Amino acid sequence: MNRRRFIAGVGAALAGGSLFGLASACGAELTALVPSPTGALHGTVVDAGGVPRGVGRVYLLNQNGFNPGVHADVDGTGRFDFGAVPTGAYQLRFWGASQASVPETFPNPVPIVVSTDTTTSVQFVVALGESKDGPEQEIYLGEYFFQAQPTGQLNGNTTVKLGTTVCWYNVGGMLHDVSGGPWGSSGPIVHGGSFMWTSDRLGTFPYRCSYHGAQMLATVTVIA
Ligand SMILES: [Cu+2]
């Protein structure tokens, strides 16, 4: 199994050209006294043939990859719309539960920048269908957290059934790892890198990032 098979691997393509390189927003202090500037954020979900697919949900993550739960459901015509969003840098994540995922050739989540009075449009290309590799659970890691997707607590516990493959995915900008538990150590995980462990025993297993252990501590519980 590789990440292509992993259901939460989501591919995204930016529809409007490069939005990268605009993230170095300046003047945050200067704008603090005036109404927060916003920009519009919307997008579409299509399959590899370009056909709109009304499936899934899109989450607006913080720039560091933490998922505060802000989301927009994909409507029947394959569109999603966040409306007006405060100007800034974010990551955007498609989540299709067991119905759809983004092929590994596309990034997921995808970094975006919302600029003042500008419409940011993002297109996700998804593949329909359930993973053939059994149950899976994705946990994001970044500065400085572990978070089960899509709605886990910061540095919380993740409960999975025996046999579930857990995939830790680094959405942050720094080097992290996943140390502890029956798997031992993941070794360093770079941005966009992942580590997978198929749960093969019952119990609650604490783990940490050995680089940022005081801030990045969590547990995974395997139940029958
Ligand atoms: Cu770390």
Residues whose N, C-alpha, C, O or C-beta is under 5 A from the ligand:
A	BS01	CU	L175 H176 D177 C209 Y211 H212 M216
